[in-house]
Amino acid sequence: MKHSIRIIMSVFLCASLLFIFGCTKHEEKQESKEAEAKQTVTLTISAAASLQDALTEIQKKYEKEHENIKLSFNFGSSGALQQQIEQGAPVDLFFSAAENKFRPLVDKGLINKEESKNLLGNELVLIVPKDKADTVKGFQSLADNSVKQFAIGNPETTPAGQYGKQTLTNLNLWTKVKGKIVYTKDVRQVLSYVEANTVDAGIVFKTDAQISDKVKIVDTAAANMHDPIIYPVGIIKDTKHKTEAKDFYQYLQTNDSLQVFEKYGFKILK
């Protein structure tokens, strides 16, 4: 009898141990799945240099609300960023300062048209160091002998440079002043040259001028002097983080984000 009881107890103990072991393994798998779901995802966004301040502010709030997502920005000239994406750079979203640097990616199937939007607008302005505000009055002043050098972004790769060349051409100034031009890699470099008094003037977006207390806007290009200034944003088709990329793409269109863009001087396109 005692022998039978021992056998029954042994069987019960083994069954209990197997049950506990099975439950532990199940819990470990569940925890592993939950941990995997909470793993940090890094989104890479290639964005025009003129968006830097606005997107950096948006980043802080977004990452606070989405603890498992980190935003990594690659700021530069839209043309250079376009080329990087065409060459296979691992990018999740592209935020351009010009349609003609964005649409080729749509045409080549690198961005789905349905996952892109013309989101923002801007203005083109002429800036000078604050102590030269009396000598340079506007775009026409660039032809004066008193102006030795002025900066614009490379028109081939930089939207602000492209719009600047169009404006100077339509004002019949390009052939008169092109020998004075210092070309830069992007619009923020133009701003830094003017701030440092390295050049007499520079052509930038209004939003760039507004972040500096070392420069003054002396002229604004009329809208009919250049192509419309439009900032399109879109999801890269081959992104490995489609769900997260789509979430941030939609977040950029929320009232919270649009208010930040307006704060920095961008126009919201309807």
Secondary structure, DSSP 8 states (H G I E B T S, - for coil): -HHHHHHHHHHHHHHHHHHHHHHHHHHHHHHHHHHHHTS-EEEEEEEEGGGHHHHHHHHHHHHHH-TTEEEEEEEE-HHHHHHHHHTT---SEEE-S-GGGTHHHHHTTSEEEEEEEEEEE--EEEEEEGGGTTT--SGGGGGSTT---EEEE-TTT-HHHHHHHHHHHHTT-HHHHGGGEEEESSHHHHHHHHHTTSSSEEEEEHHHHTT-SSEEEEEE--GGGSS--EEEEEEETT-S-HHHHHHHHHHTTSHHHHHHHHHTT-EE--
